[in-house]
Amino acid sequence: MSKIIRRLGFIWLLSIVMVISSACSSEKTDSSDGESTGEKNSEPIKIGVLASQTGGLEAYGEQTLRGFELGLDYATNGTMEVEGRKIEFIVEDTETKPEVAVQKATKLLEEDQVDFLVGSSSSGDTLAVLPLAEEYEKVMVVEPAVADSITGSEFNKYIFRTARNSSQDAVAGAAAIADKGVKIATFAPDYSFGRDGVAAFKEAAIKLGAEIVHEEYADPAATDFTSNIQKVIDSEPDYLFVIWAGANSPWNQIADMKVQEKGIKISTGAPDIAALATMEPLVGMEGFTVYYHDLPSNDVNDWLVEEHKKRFDGDVPDLFTPGGMSAAIAIVEAIKKTAGDTNADTLIEAMEGMSFESPKGKMTFRPEDHQALQTLYAIKLEKKEGLSYPVPVLVRELSPEETAPPVRN
């Protein structure tokens, strides 16, 4: 009888141990994010990148993608791994069409189950995708789209932008030419990028005492700007401030119509190298730029320039290359701050107010609207021996504090 009692006691004790062990196991593996609280998640981190690989902004897409891949290499010391998790990125072509951008973003979120979205080259594409980031609760790092409304009226908490916005451009552009009594006409493409840019420039210029005498908007796909330029001439401004993006720039027609010979000075943001090659008539112009490879003086930019030349047959990084790199660095730094946790709410808490080093120096995500505050450059276009295009020469750096845009969300 005693043997039977001992055996039953042993079985009862074993059952208790198994229940406790099972409970502990469930406690260790339970997590709403699918990650273990007892040990780090070793699943790959997936990043979906939206870019214009075709369409009118193809060159910008290529620059951003080059910078993004270089940025991941730089931020992970070439391992493509952070906090014990491999990084994978999947690129989708938006074709510079908002409806295609939505389709590709949906595919990345549903089929590829990415942890982050990055993009895109067009403000129109980006604005179409913003609601998906909120719907699927995924952080989206916006680069290089600049429309103010992205971190303004259309903002949601999942959006962070490493790209500068139109207001930052406007502050820099207005500082170069606006003053009391100065008459300015503007010329821009007729979509969110152009209209937001003009609105922001107008606000900054008026604050400095200038008068906006005419606003001209052109079809962004146009190749003939004759009637648009004539309307500017008829308004008799002191300056024409031009906002433009894309290969079909108006510079040759502005020269052909002898705008400057009519006493109208031209000012604009110095664009990418391909567009600079069309700006020979503007040598001597004072304006601003987002980036030119020999303007920033810091270790990150030095690495970018050297590595870019190695990988791309001696080519230097272009206007939007550092933006792609900055987006990648921001994501890696955020993951380090969360110790590998890719839960969106955890990432948002880590990224709000986060500072990180970029090719343009220190960037900081402003907590109020997640816009990255950053350096811009006041420049003058000059000829340089051995180069076929006018070169942006530094007049002075415009600090992140100086170019901080209004909060518009």
N, C-alpha and C positions, 0 to 999 in steps of 0.2 A: 504493500500500500504506500509506504514512504517513497519508493522509487517512482510510483505513478505521480504522487504529489510533486516531487522534485521536477519530474519531466514537464508536468503542466506549468509549474512555476517558470521553468526555463523558456517554454514556448511563449508564455505571457510577457516575460521580460524582453524576448526577442522581438515580439510584435510592437512593444512600446518603442524600442530603439529604431525600428524601421519607420514608424510613424514620424518620430522626431527628425530622422534623417531626411525623409521625404519632404517634410515641411521646410527644413533648412535649405534643401536643394531648390524648392520652388521659390523661396524668398530670395535666393542668390541670383536666379536667372530672370525673375520678373522685372520688366522695365517697359514703360509705355513707349519708349523710343526703340525698342527692340535690342537695346544694348545691355550687357551684363553689368550689374553694379559691383560684382565681385572681381571682375577682370575686364580689361579694356576690349572694346570691339575691334576685331581684326579685319572686318569686312572692308573692301576698297571704298574710298571716297570717290563718288562720281560727280563730275562737273559737266554740265551741258553748256556749250558755247554757241551762241547764235551770232552769225556774222554774214555780211554781204560778200559772198564769194563770187557772185555774179550780180549784174545790175549796175546802176550808176555810181555806187559807192564801193565797187569791188576793190579798188586800191586801198581804201581805208580798212576794209575787212582783212586784207592780207597783212597790213601793218599791225593791226590789233592781234591777229593770231600769232604772228611771229613774236610779238612782245609777250603774249600770254605764256607761250611755251618756254621762252627764255626766263620769264618770271618764276615759273614753277621750278625750273632748274636752279635758279639763284636761291630761292627761298628754302629749298630742301637740300642744298649742297649737292645737287645732282642725283639724289637718291629717289626722287619722285615718291617720297614717303614722309608722312608726318604723324607723330604720336603713334607709331607702330602700324599705321594704315597706309596702304598704297594709294596713290592718286591716279585716277583715270579720267581723261576728258574726251568728250564726244562733240564733234563739230557738226553743226547743221547750217546749210546755206538758206538764208531768208529770201534770197533773190531780190532784196530791197523791195519787198512787197509785204505789207502788213498782214494780209490774209495768209500768206505762206509762213510768215513768222509765227503766227498763232498755231498753225498746223504742226510746224517743226517743234515748237515749245511743248505742245501737248504730247507729241511723240516722246520727247526727252523725259517728261514728267511721268507719263503713264507706262511706256514700254521700257525705257532705260532706267527709270526710277532714280533720277539724279538727285544729289543732295543740294546742289547749287545750280542756278542759272547765271550765265554771264552774257552780256550783249546789250544792244546790238549796234551796228554801224549807223542805222537810220533812226531818227527820233520817232518817225511814224511807226516803224516796226516795233520799237521799244514800247511806245504807249499802248499798242495793241496787246502786248504780252503782259504788261504790269498786273492786270487782274488775275492772271493765271498764277502768278507767284503767291498772291493772297489766297486764292482758292485752294491751291495745293500746299500752302504753308511751307514754302521754300524760299530761302534767301536768294535774292537776285542782285548781282553786282553789275551796275549799268556802266558800260564802256563801249564806244566813245560818245554815245548819243548825248546831246547837250540841251534839248528843249527844257526851259524852266519848269514846265508843267509836270515833268517826270518826278521831280522832288518838290513840286508845288501842288497844284490843284488835283493832280492824279496820283499823288503819293499814297502809298500804304506802308505799314511798318516793316514789311519784308524787303523793301527797296533800299539799297545802299549804292551810292554813285562815286566811283573814283574819277570819272570824267569831270572836267569842269562844266559849269552850266552857262547858259547864255548871259546871265547877269554878271558872272565873273568876267566873261569876254567884254561885256558892255562897260564895266567899270574901267577896265584897262584901255579900251578903245576911246572912251570919252576923255579919260585923263590925258590922252595924247593930243587932242585937238579942241576940246570944248572950253569956252571961256565966255565971259559976258559979252553979249552982242554978236557973237559968231553965228552965222546962218549955215545950217547943215541940211543936206538932203541925204536920204538913205536909199539903198538899193539892195534887195534881198530876194531869195526864192520864195514862192508863194506856198509855203507849208509851215508846219509848227516850228521847225528850226529857224526859218527866216523871220517869221512874225514874232516869235518869242524873243529872238535876238534884237529886233528893232525896238520892241516895246521896252526891253531892259536898257538898251542904249539910250533911247529917248529919255527915259526917267533919269539916268545918270547925267546925261548932257544938260538937261534942263536945270538940274540941281546946281550945275556949274555955271549957269547963266546963258547957255546957248539957246538958239531958237531952231526948231525943226520946221523947215519950210516946205518939205515934200517927202512923202514916203512912196517909193515905187517897188512893186512886187512883180516878179516875172515867173513864168512857168519854169519849174526846176529842170524840165527836160528840154527846154528851148535851146536853140543854137543861134537865133537871130534876136539881138536885143536892141535893134535900131530905134524902135518906137519908145522903148523904155528909157533909153539913154537920152533921147530927145526931150522927153518930159522933164527929166532931171535938169538938163541944160536950160530949159524954159523957166525953171523955178529960180534960177540965178543964185545959187548958194555960194558960200565961201568954200565949203568943203563938201565932197561926196564921200560918205562913209558906206563902204560895201561889205556886206555879209554874204559869203558864198561857200558852197561845198560841192565838189564834184568836178569832173574833167571838163565840162562845158562852161568854162569860166568866161566872164565878159571882158577880160582885160584887153584883148586885141581890138575889140570894137570900141572900147573906151578910148584907146589910142587912135584908132582910125577916125573917130569923130572929133578928135582934137579937143577933148574935154579940158585938159590942163591948159592948153593954149587959150582957152576962153576964160581963164582966170579962176578955174575951179580946181582946188587942190584935192588929191585923192588920198584917202586913208582907209586902211583895212587891217585885218589880222593876217600876218604872213602865213601862208598855207603850207602844204606839203611840197616836197622838192619838185615834183612834176608840175605843179601849178606855179611855183616860183619861176620856172623856166619860161612862163608866158608873161612875166611881170617886168621884163626889160624896160618898158616905158615908165615904170614907177621907181626907178633908181633914185634914191634921195628921199623917198617917202618915209615919214615917221608913223609908226603904228605899234602893233603889239604882236606877240606870238605865244602860242601854247607851249611850243618846244622847238628847238633846233639843236642838233646833237652837241655842238660845242658851247652852248650857253650855260647849262648847269655845271657847277663845280662840286662834285661829291663822288664818293666811292662807288655808289650804286650805278650812277650814270657812266662812270669810267668803265666798270665791268660790262655794262650793256653795250657801249660803243665797241669795245675790244672784241667781245664775244660775237656780236652781230657781224662784224667784219669777217671773223673767222668762218662763220657758218654760211654767209651769204655773199661769197665771192667779192669781198671788199666793200660791199654796200654799207652805208651808215644807217643807223636807225632813223626813221622818218617821223612825221608829225604825231601819229597815233601809236607808234611802237611803245613808247614809255607808258602809255595808258594801259595797254594790254598787260605789260609787266606789272604795273601797279595793282591791277585787279587780282592778278595771281598772288602777289605778295600779301595783299590784304586778306585773301581767303586763307592762306597758310598761317598767317599770324593769328587770325581768329580761331582757327582750329587748335593752335598751340594754347591759346588762352582758355579754351574749353576742355583741354586735355583729351582731344579727340572726339568729343561729343558733337554730333551734327544735328541735334534737335534745334529747330528754328528759334524757339524762344530763348534757349541758352545762348545761341550764336548772337541773337539780337542784343541781348544784355551785354555780351562781351564786346560787340562791335560799336555800340553807341559811345562816342567819345574816344574811341581807340585811335591812337597815333601809330604810324609806321613809316619807315624810311622807303623812299621811292627814287626813281631817277631824277625827279624834280625836287628832291629834298623831302622834308617831313610833310606828310599828309595827315589830316585828322578828320574823322567822320563826325560832323556836328550832330549832337544828340537830337536837336529839334527836328531836323529833316533828313539826316543821314547823308548830306552833301559833303564831299571831301573838300576841305579848305586846302588851298595849294598855291604855289608860286606861279606867277605868269611873268612875262618879260616885255618891257618896253624896248622897242628896237628901231633901227633905221636900216633901210635897204641900201646895200653898197655892192659894188662890183669887186670881185676878188679874183686875182690871177689864177688861171688853171681851172676855173669853174664856169660852166655855161649858163649859170643862173645868178640873179642877184642874191646876196647873202644877208640874212638878218644879223645885224651887229648889235650887241647889247648896249642899250643906253642905261638901263638900270633894272634890277629885279623888282617886281611888284610882289610884296610879301603876302602870305596867306591871310593875314589880318587886313591888309590894305584892299585886297580883292574879294573879301568876304561878301557874298551876295545877300540881299534881303531874304528873310525866311518867308516863304510864300505858301506853305501848306496849311 
